[in-house]
Amino acid sequence: MVEQVKHLIAGTERPNVSVHVIPLSAGLHVGLYGPFHLARGADGSWVAMMETQLTAAPATGEADLATLLARWETVRNEALSRQQSIELLKEVAKSWT
């Protein structure tokens, strides 16, 4: 698992990658409902993908997209800052080696 954490840390050096860790102290939050992906296209528009244990499907419709963007903001507000997240990941990797 230490290699996975190191891979995440290395990814943060890319200008288009941000890693934000949600601390356990955040407790229950909307991000625990299940995974979803948001990506912004070159034209500035958003696309989204929702996953379950059985399937993955694109979010179709403005209402679904708006819901997922709002959930992302809620999740992001629970997370540590980018720098705090990187520092925590480095501490975790160090403790496992």
ZAGUGU-750064 format. One record per atom (N, C-alpha, C, O, CB): x, y, z; atom name; residue in one letter. Coordinates in steps of 0.05 Angstrom, whole numbers, plus 5000, padded with zeros to 4 digits. Glycine has a CB too. Layout:
N
[[X, Y, Z], "CA", "A"]
...
END
This chain:
97
[[5016, 4976, 5000], "N", "M"]
[[5000, 5000, 5000], "CA", "M"]
[[5017, 5025, 5000], "C", "M"]
[[5008, 5046, 4990], "O", "M"]
[[4981, 5000, 5024], "CB", "M"]
[[5041, 5023, 5011], "N", "V"]
[[5059, 5047, 5011], "CA", "V"]
[[5065, 5056, 4983], "C", "V"]
[[5068, 5080, 4978], "O", "V"]
[[5085, 5040, 5026], "CB", "V"]
[[5067, 5038, 4963], "N", "E"]
[[5072, 5046, 4936], "CA", "E"]
[[5048, 5061, 4924], "C", "E"]
[[5052, 5079, 4908], "O", "E"]
[[5078, 5021, 4918], "CB", "E"]
[[5024, 5053, 4932], "N", "Q"]
[[5000, 5068, 4923], "CA", "Q"]
[[5000, 5097, 4933], "C", "Q"]
[[4994, 5115, 4919], "O", "Q"]
[[4975, 5053, 4931], "CB", "Q"]
[[5007, 5100, 4959], "N", "V"]
[[5008, 5126, 4971], "CA", "V"]
[[5030, 5143, 4957], "C", "V"]
[[5026, 5167, 4951], "O", "V"]
[[5014, 5125, 5001], "CB", "V"]
[[5053, 5131, 4952], "N", "K"]
[[5074, 5145, 4938], "CA", "K"]
[[5066, 5153, 4910], "C", "K"]
[[5073, 5175, 4900], "O", "K"]
[[5100, 5128, 4937], "CB", "K"]
[[5050, 5136, 4897], "N", "H"]
[[5040, 5143, 4870], "CA", "H"]
[[5021, 5167, 4872], "C", "H"]
[[5022, 5185, 4855], "O", "H"]
[[5025, 5118, 4858], "CB", "H"]
[[5004, 5168, 4892], "N", "L"]
[[4987, 5191, 4896], "CA", "L"]
[[5004, 5217, 4900], "C", "L"]
[[4998, 5238, 4889], "O", "L"]
[[4968, 5187, 4920], "CB", "L"]
[[5024, 5214, 4917], "N", "I"]
[[5042, 5237, 4922], "CA", "I"]
[[5055, 5247, 4896], "C", "I"]
[[5056, 5271, 4891], "O", "I"]
[[5063, 5230, 4943], "CB", "I"]
[[5065, 5228, 4881], "N", "A"]
[[5078, 5235, 4855], "CA", "A"]
[[5058, 5248, 4836], "C", "A"]
[[5065, 5267, 4822], "O", "A"]
[[5090, 5210, 4842], "CB", "A"]
[[5033, 5239, 4837], "N", "G"]
[[5013, 5251, 4820], "CA", "G"]
[[5007, 5280, 4826], "C", "G"]
[[5000, 5296, 4808], "O", "G"]
[[4987, 5236, 4822], "CB", "G"]
[[5011, 5288, 4851], "N", "T"]
[[5006, 5316, 4859], "CA", "T"]
[[5026, 5335, 4846], "C", "T"]
[[5022, 5360, 4847], "O", "T"]
[[5007, 5318, 4889], "CB", "T"]
[[5048, 5325, 4835], "N", "E"]
[[5067, 5343, 4822], "CA", "E"]
[[5057, 5351, 4794], "C", "E"]
[[5068, 5370, 4782], "O", "E"]
[[5094, 5328, 4819], "CB", "E"]
[[5037, 5339, 4784], "N", "R"]
[[5025, 5346, 4758], "CA", "R"]
[[5007, 5370, 4762], "C", "R"]
[[4993, 5372, 4782], "O", "R"]
[[5010, 5322, 4745], "CB", "R"]
[[5008, 5389, 4744], "N", "P"]
[[4992, 5413, 4747], "CA", "P"]
[[4962, 5409, 4746], "C", "P"]
[[4946, 5426, 4756], "O", "P"]
[[5000, 5433, 4727], "CB", "P"]
[[4953, 5387, 4734], "N", "N"]
[[4924, 5382, 4731], "CA", "N"]
[[4914, 5362, 4752], "C", "N"]
[[4891, 5352, 4749], "O", "N"]
[[4918, 5373, 4703], "CB", "N"]
[[4929, 5356, 4772], "N", "V"]
[[4921, 5336, 4792], "CA", "V"]
[[4921, 5349, 4820], "C", "V"]
[[4941, 5361, 4828], "O", "V"]
[[4940, 5311, 4792], "CB", "V"]
[[4899, 5346, 4834], "N", "S"]
[[4897, 5354, 4862], "CA", "S"]
[[4887, 5330, 4878], "C", "S"]
[[4868, 5317, 4870], "O", "S"]
[[4879, 5379, 4866], "CB", "S"]
[[4900, 5325, 4900], "N", "V"]
[[4891, 5304, 4918], "CA", "V"]
[[4883, 5317, 4945], "C", "V"]
[[4899, 5333, 4956], "O", "V"]
[[4914, 5282, 4923], "CB", "V"]
[[4859, 5311, 4954], "N", "H"]
[[4849, 5322, 4979], "CA", "H"]
[[4840, 5299, 4996], "C", "H"]
[[4822, 5283, 4988], "O", "H"]
[[4827, 5343, 4974], "CB", "H"]
[[4851, 5296, 5020], "N", "V"]
[[4844, 5275, 5038], "CA", "V"]
[[4823, 5284, 5058], "C", "V"]
[[4825, 5306, 5069], "O", "V"]
[[4869, 5265, 5054], "CB", "V"]
[[4802, 5268, 5062], "N", "I"]
[[4782, 5274, 5082], "CA", "I"]
[[4790, 5260, 5107], "C", "I"]
[[4792, 5235, 5107], "O", "I"]
[[4753, 5265, 5072], "CB", "I"]
[[4794, 5275, 5129], "N", "P"]
[[4803, 5262, 5154], "CA", "P"]
[[4780, 5246, 5167], "C", "P"]
[[4756, 5252, 5163], "O", "P"]
[[4813, 5283, 5173], "CB", "P"]
[[4787, 5226, 5182], "N", "L"]
[[4767, 5210, 5196], "CA", "L"]
[[4749, 5227, 5214], "C", "L"]
[[4726, 5221, 5219], "O", "L"]
[[4780, 5188, 5212], "CB", "L"]
[[4761, 5249, 5224], "N", "S"]
[[4746, 5267, 5242], "CA", "S"]
[[4722, 5280, 5228], "C", "S"]
[[4704, 5290, 5242], "O", "S"]
[[4764, 5288, 5253], "CB", "S"]
[[4721, 5279, 5202], "N", "A"]
[[4698, 5291, 5187], "CA", "A"]
[[4673, 5274, 5192], "C", "A"]
[[4651, 5285, 5189], "O", "A"]
[[4704, 5292, 5157], "CB", "A"]
[[4676, 5249, 5199], "N", "G"]
[[4653, 5232, 5204], "CA", "G"]
[[4637, 5226, 5179], "C", "G"]
[[4649, 5225, 5157], "O", "G"]
[[4634, 5245, 5224], "CB", "G"]
[[4611, 5223, 5181], "N", "L"]
[[4595, 5217, 5158], "CA", "L"]
[[4593, 5242, 5140], "C", "L"]
[[4590, 5264, 5150], "O", "L"]
[[4566, 5207, 5167], "CB", "L"]
[[4594, 5237, 5114], "N", "H"]
[[4591, 5259, 5095], "CA", "H"]
[[4580, 5248, 5069], "C", "H"]
[[4580, 5224, 5064], "O", "H"]
[[4618, 5274, 5090], "CB", "H"]
[[4571, 5265, 5051], "N", "V"]
[[4557, 5257, 5027], "CA", "V"]
[[4575, 5241, 5008], "C", "V"]
[[4565, 5226, 4992], "O", "V"]
[[4547, 5282, 5013], "CB", "V"]
[[4601, 5244, 5010], "N", "G"]
[[4619, 5229, 4993], "CA", "G"]
[[4619, 5199, 4998], "C", "G"]
[[4628, 5184, 4981], "O", "G"]
[[4647, 5239, 4997], "CB", "G"]
[[4608, 5191, 5021], "N", "L"]
[[4607, 5163, 5027], "CA", "L"]
[[4584, 5148, 5013], "C", "L"]
[[4582, 5124, 5015], "O", "L"]
[[4605, 5159, 5057], "CB", "L"]
[[4567, 5163, 5000], "N", "Y"]
[[4544, 5151, 4985], "CA", "Y"]
[[4554, 5134, 4962], "C", "Y"]
[[4540, 5116, 4953], "O", "Y"]
[[4525, 5172, 4975], "CB", "Y"]
[[4578, 5141, 4952], "N", "G"]
[[4589, 5125, 4929], "CA", "G"]
[[4606, 5143, 4911], "C", "G"]
[[4604, 5167, 4912], "O", "G"]
[[4566, 5112, 4914], "CB", "G"]
[[4622, 5129, 4895], "N", "P"]
[[4641, 5144, 4878], "CA", "P"]
[[4627, 5158, 4854], "C", "P"]
[[4607, 5148, 4843], "O", "P"]
[[4662, 5126, 4868], "CB", "P"]
[[4638, 5181, 4847], "N", "F"]
[[4631, 5194, 4823], "CA", "F"]
[[4655, 5209, 4813], "C", "F"]
[[4673, 5215, 4828], "O", "F"]
[[4606, 5214, 4828], "CB", "F"]
[[4655, 5215, 4787], "N", "H"]
[[4677, 5229, 4774], "CA", "H"]
[[4666, 5254, 4760], "C", "H"]
[[4645, 5253, 4748], "O", "H"]
[[4691, 5210, 4753], "CB", "H"]
[[4681, 5275, 4763], "N", "L"]
[[4675, 5300, 4749], "CA", "L"]
[[4699, 5308, 4732], "C", "L"]
[[4722, 5306, 4742], "O", "L"]
[[4667, 5323, 4769], "CB", "L"]
[[4695, 5317, 4708], "N", "A"]
[[4717, 5326, 4691], "CA", "A"]
[[4707, 5350, 4676], "C", "A"]
[[4684, 5351, 4667], "O", "A"]
[[4727, 5303, 4673], "CB", "A"]
[[4725, 5369, 4672], "N", "R"]
[[4718, 5393, 4656], "CA", "R"]
[[4731, 5390, 4629], "C", "R"]
[[4755, 5384, 4626], "O", "R"]
[[4727, 5419, 4670], "CB", "R"]
[[4715, 5393, 4608], "N", "G"]
[[4725, 5392, 4581], "CA", "G"]
[[4740, 5416, 4573], "C", "G"]
[[4740, 5436, 4587], "O", "G"]
[[4702, 5387, 4562], "CB", "G"]
[[4753, 5415, 4550], "N", "A"]
[[4769, 5437, 4540], "CA", "A"]
[[4752, 5462, 4536], "C", "A"]
[[4762, 5484, 4537], "O", "A"]
[[4783, 5429, 4514], "CB", "A"]
[[4726, 5458, 4531], "N", "D"]
[[4709, 5481, 4526], "CA", "D"]
[[4697, 5492, 4552], "C", "D"]
[[4681, 5511, 4552], "O", "D"]
[[4686, 5473, 4508], "CB", "D"]
[[4705, 5480, 4575], "N", "G"]
[[4696, 5490, 4601], "CA", "G"]
[[4671, 5476, 4611], "C", "G"]
[[4662, 5481, 4634], "O", "G"]
[[4691, 5519, 4600], "CB", "G"]
[[4659, 5459, 4595], "N", "S"]
[[4635, 5444, 4604], "CA", "S"]
[[4643, 5421, 4622], "C", "S"]
[[4665, 5411, 4620], "O", "S"]
[[4619, 5434, 4579], "CB", "S"]
[[4624, 5413, 4638], "N", "W"]
[[4629, 5391, 4657], "CA", "W"]
[[4616, 5365, 4647], "C", "W"]
[[4595, 5366, 4634], "O", "W"]
[[4617, 5398, 4685], "CB", "W"]
[[4629, 5343, 4652], "N", "V"]
[[4617, 5316, 4648], "CA", "V"]
[[4621, 5301, 4674], "C", "V"]
[[4639, 5306, 4690], "O", "V"]
[[4631, 5301, 4624], "CB", "V"]
[[4602, 5282, 4679], "N", "A"]
[[4603, 5267, 4704], "CA", "A"]
[[4597, 5238, 4699], "C", "A"]
[[4583, 5231, 4680], "O", "A"]
[[4583, 5279, 4724], "CB", "A"]
[[4608, 5221, 4716], "N", "M"]
[[4603, 5193, 4716], "CA", "M"]
[[4597, 5183, 4744], "C", "M"]
[[4610, 5191, 4763], "O", "M"]
[[4628, 5177, 4704], "CB", "M"]
[[4576, 5167, 4746], "N", "M"]
[[4569, 5156, 4772], "CA", "M"]
[[4574, 5126, 4772], "C", "M"]
[[4571, 5113, 4751], "O", "M"]
[[4539, 5162, 4779], "CB", "M"]
[[4582, 5115, 4794], "N", "E"]
[[4589, 5086, 4796], "CA", "E"]
[[4573, 5073, 4818], "C", "E"]
[[4566, 5085, 4838], "O", "E"]
[[4619, 5082, 4800], "CB", "E"]
[[4568, 5047, 4814], "N", "T"]
[[4558, 5029, 4835], "CA", "T"]
[[4577, 5005, 4834], "C", "T"]
[[4596, 5004, 4819], "O", "T"]
[[4528, 5021, 4831], "CB", "T"]
[[4571, 4986, 4851], "N", "Q"]
[[4587, 4961, 4850], "CA", "Q"]
[[4583, 4946, 4825], "C", "Q"]
[[4599, 4929, 4818], "O", "Q"]
[[4581, 4944, 4875], "CB", "Q"]
[[4561, 4951, 4811], "N", "L"]
[[4555, 4935, 4787], "CA", "L"]
[[4558, 4950, 4761], "C", "L"]
[[4564, 4938, 4740], "O", "L"]
[[4527, 4926, 4789], "CB", "L"]
[[4555, 4977, 4761], "N", "T"]
[[4556, 4992, 4736], "CA", "T"]
[[4569, 5019, 4740], "C", "T"]
[[4573, 5028, 4762], "O", "T"]
[[4528, 4994, 4725], "CB", "T"]
[[4574, 5031, 4718], "N", "A"]
[[4582, 5060, 4717], "CA", "A"]
[[4565, 5072, 4694], "C", "A"]
[[4562, 5060, 4673], "O", "A"]
[[4613, 5063, 4712], "CB", "A"]
[[4556, 5096, 4699], "N", "A"]
[[4539, 5109, 4679], "CA", "A"]
[[4544, 5139, 4679], "C", "A"]
[[4549, 5151, 4699], "O", "A"]
[[4509, 5103, 4684], "CB", "A"]
[[4543, 5151, 4655], "N", "P"]
[[4547, 5180, 4654], "CA", "P"]
[[4522, 5193, 4667], "C", "P"]
[[4500, 5184, 4665], "O", "P"]
[[4550, 5189, 4625], "CB", "P"]
[[4528, 5216, 4679], "N", "A"]
[[4505, 5232, 4690], "CA", "A"]
[[4494, 5247, 4667], "C", "A"]
[[4507, 5263, 4654], "O", "A"]
[[4515, 5251, 4713], "CB", "A"]
[[4469, 5242, 4662], "N", "T"]
[[4456, 5256, 4639], "CA", "T"]
[[4436, 5276, 4651], "C", "T"]
[[4422, 5270, 4670], "O", "T"]
[[4441, 5235, 4621], "CB", "T"]
[[4435, 5298, 4639], "N", "G"]
[[4417, 5319, 4648], "CA", "G"]
[[4430, 5339, 4666], "C", "G"]
[[4447, 5333, 4682], "O", "G"]
[[4393, 5306, 4662], "CB", "G"]
[[4421, 5363, 4663], "N", "E"]
[[4432, 5385, 4679], "CA", "E"]
[[4427, 5382, 4709], "C", "E"]
[[4444, 5389, 4725], "O", "E"]
[[4420, 5412, 4670], "CB", "E"]
[[4404, 5370, 4717], "N", "A"]
[[4398, 5367, 4745], "CA", "A"]
[[4418, 5347, 4758], "C", "A"]
[[4427, 5352, 4780], "O", "A"]
[[4369, 5356, 4749], "CB", "A"]
[[4424, 5325, 4745], "N", "D"]
[[4443, 5306, 4755], "CA", "D"]
[[4471, 5318, 4758], "C", "D"]
[[4484, 5315, 4779], "O", "D"]
[[4445, 5281, 4738], "CB", "D"]
[[4479, 5332, 4738], "N", "L"]
[[4505, 5345, 4738], "CA", "L"]
[[4506, 5366, 4761], "C", "L"]
[[4526, 5368, 4775], "O", "L"]
[[4511, 5359, 4711], "CB", "L"]
[[4485, 5382, 4764], "N", "A"]
[[4485, 5402, 4785], "CA", "A"]
[[4486, 5389, 4813], "C", "A"]
[[4499, 5399, 4831], "O", "A"]
[[4459, 5419, 4783], "CB", "A"]
[[4472, 5367, 4816], "N", "T"]
[[4473, 5352, 4841], "CA", "T"]
[[4501, 5342, 4848], "C", "T"]
[[4511, 5345, 4870], "O", "T"]
[[4454, 5328, 4841], "CB", "T"]
[[4514, 5331, 4828], "N", "L"]
[[4541, 5320, 4832], "CA", "L"]
[[4561, 5343, 4837], "C", "L"]
[[4579, 5340, 4853], "O", "L"]
[[4550, 5303, 4808], "CB", "L"]
[[4559, 5365, 4823], "N", "L"]
[[4576, 5388, 4829], "CA", "L"]
[[4572, 5398, 4857], "C", "L"]
[[4591, 5406, 4871], "O", "L"]
[[4571, 5410, 4808], "CB", "L"]
[[4547, 5399, 4866], "N", "A"]
[[4542, 5408, 4894], "CA", "A"]
[[4553, 5388, 4914], "C", "A"]
[[4564, 5396, 4934], "O", "A"]
[[4511, 5412, 4898], "CB", "A"]
[[4550, 5363, 4908], "N", "R"]
[[4561, 5342, 4926], "CA", "R"]
[[4592, 5345, 4927], "C", "R"]
[[4604, 5341, 4948], "O", "R"]
[[4553, 5314, 4917], "CB", "R"]
[[4604, 5350, 4904], "N", "W"]
[[4633, 5353, 4904], "CA", "W"]
[[4641, 5376, 4922], "C", "W"]
[[4661, 5374, 4937], "O", "W"]
[[4644, 5358, 4875], "CB", "W"]
[[4627, 5398, 4920], "N", "E"]
[[4634, 5421, 4937], "CA", "E"]
[[4631, 5414, 4967], "C", "E"]
[[4646, 5423, 4984], "O", "E"]
[[4616, 5445, 4930], "CB", "E"]
[[4610, 5399, 4974], "N", "T"]
[[4607, 5390, 5001], "CA", "T"]
[[4630, 5372, 5010], "C", "T"]
[[4640, 5376, 5032], "O", "T"]
[[4580, 5375, 5004], "CB", "T"]
[[4637, 5353, 4993], "N", "V"]
[[4660, 5335, 5000], "CA", "V"]
[[4686, 5352, 5002], "C", "V"]
[[4701, 5348, 5021], "O", "V"]
[[4663, 5314, 4978], "CB", "V"]
[[4690, 5369, 4983], "N", "R"]
[[4715, 5385, 4983], "CA", "R"]
[[4717, 5403, 5008], "C", "R"]
[[4739, 5407, 5019], "O", "R"]
[[4716, 5403, 4959], "CB", "R"]
[[4694, 5412, 5018], "N", "N"]
[[4694, 5428, 5043], "CA", "N"]
[[4702, 5412, 5068], "C", "N"]
[[4711, 5423, 5087], "O", "N"]
[[4667, 5441, 5047], "CB", "N"]
[[4698, 5386, 5067], "N", "E"]
[[4706, 5368, 5089], "CA", "E"]
[[4735, 5361, 5088], "C", "E"]
[[4747, 5353, 5108], "O", "E"]
[[4688, 5343, 5089], "CB", "E"]
[[4747, 5363, 5064], "N", "A"]
[[4775, 5353, 5060], "CA", "A"]
[[4796, 5373, 5070], "C", "A"]
[[4790, 5397, 5074], "O", "A"]
[[4779, 5348, 5030], "CB", "A"]
[[4819, 5362, 5075], "N", "L"]
[[4842, 5378, 5082], "CA", "L"]
[[4850, 5394, 5057], "C", "L"]
[[4843, 5387, 5035], "O", "L"]
[[4866, 5361, 5092], "CB", "L"]
[[4866, 5415, 5062], "N", "S"]
[[4876, 5430, 5039], "CA", "S"]
[[4894, 5413, 5022], "C", "S"]
[[4903, 5391, 5032], "O", "S"]
[[4891, 5456, 5048], "CB", "S"]
[[4901, 5421, 4998], "N", "R"]
[[4919, 5406, 4981], "CA", "R"]
[[4945, 5401, 4995], "C", "R"]
[[4955, 5378, 4996], "O", "R"]
[[4923, 5421, 4954], "CB", "R"]
[[4957, 5422, 5007], "N", "Q"]
[[4983, 5419, 5020], "CA", "Q"]
[[4982, 5401, 5045], "C", "Q"]
[[4999, 5384, 5049], "O", "Q"]
[[4995, 5446, 5027], "CB", "Q"]
[[4960, 5405, 5061], "N", "Q"]
[[4957, 5388, 5084], "CA", "Q"]
[[4953, 5359, 5076], "C", "Q"]
[[4963, 5341, 5090], "O", "Q"]
[[4933, 5397, 5101], "CB", "Q"]
[[4939, 5354, 5054], "N", "S"]
[[4935, 5327, 5045], "CA", "S"]
[[4961, 5314, 5036], "C", "S"]
[[4967, 5291, 5043], "O", "S"]
[[4915, 5326, 5021], "CB", "S"]
[[4978, 5329, 5022], "N", "I"]
[[5004, 5319, 5013], "CA", "I"]
[[5021, 5312, 5037], "C", "I"]
[[5034, 5291, 5038], "O", "I"]
[[5018, 5339, 4995], "CB", "I"]
[[5022, 5330, 5057], "N", "E"]
[[5038, 5326, 5081], "CA", "E"]
[[5028, 5301, 5096], "C", "E"]
[[5045, 5285, 5105], "O", "E"]
[[5037, 5350, 5099], "CB", "E"]
[[5002, 5297, 5098], "N", "L"]
[[4991, 5273, 5111], "CA", "L"]
[[4999, 5248, 5096], "C", "L"]
[[5007, 5228, 5108], "O", "L"]
[[4961, 5275, 5114], "CB", "L"]
[[4997, 5249, 5070], "N", "L"]
[[5004, 5225, 5054], "CA", "L"]
[[5034, 5219, 5057], "C", "L"]
[[5041, 5195, 5059], "O", "L"]
[[4998, 5230, 5024], "CB", "L"]
[[5051, 5239, 5059], "N", "K"]
[[5079, 5234, 5063], "CA", "K"]
[[5084, 5222, 5090], "C", "K"]
[[5101, 5204, 5093], "O", "K"]
[[5095, 5260, 5060], "CB", "K"]
[[5070, 5231, 5111], "N", "E"]
[[5073, 5220, 5138], "CA", "E"]
[[5064, 5191, 5138], "C", "E"]
[[5078, 5174, 5150], "O", "E"]
[[5056, 5236, 5158], "CB", "E"]
[[5042, 5185, 5125], "N", "V"]
[[5032, 5158, 5123], "CA", "V"]
[[5053, 5140, 5109], "C", "V"]
[[5059, 5118, 5119], "O", "V"]
[[5005, 5156, 5109], "CB", "V"]
[[5063, 5149, 5086], "N", "A"]
[[5083, 5133, 5072], "CA", "A"]
[[5107, 5128, 5088], "C", "A"]
[[5119, 5106, 5089], "O", "A"]
[[5091, 5147, 5045], "CB", "A"]
[[5116, 5148, 5103], "N", "K"]
[[5140, 5146, 5120], "CA", "K"]
[[5135, 5126, 5142], "C", "K"]
[[5153, 5110, 5149], "O", "K"]
[[5148, 5173, 5131], "CB", "K"]
[[5111, 5127, 5154], "N", "S"]
[[5106, 5109, 5177], "CA", "S"]
[[5104, 5080, 5168], "C", "S"]
[[5107, 5062, 5184], "O", "S"]
[[5079, 5117, 5190], "CB", "S"]
[[5098, 5075, 5142], "N", "W"]
[[5095, 5048, 5132], "CA", "W"]
[[5121, 5037, 5121], "C", "W"]
[[5122, 5013, 5113], "O", "W"]
[[5074, 5047, 5111], "CB", "W"]
[[5143, 5053, 5120], "N", "T"]
[[5168, 5042, 5110], "CA", "T"]
[[5187, 5037, 5132], "C", "T"]
[[5210, 5028, 5126], "O", "T"]
[[5180, 5062, 5090], "CB", "T"]
END
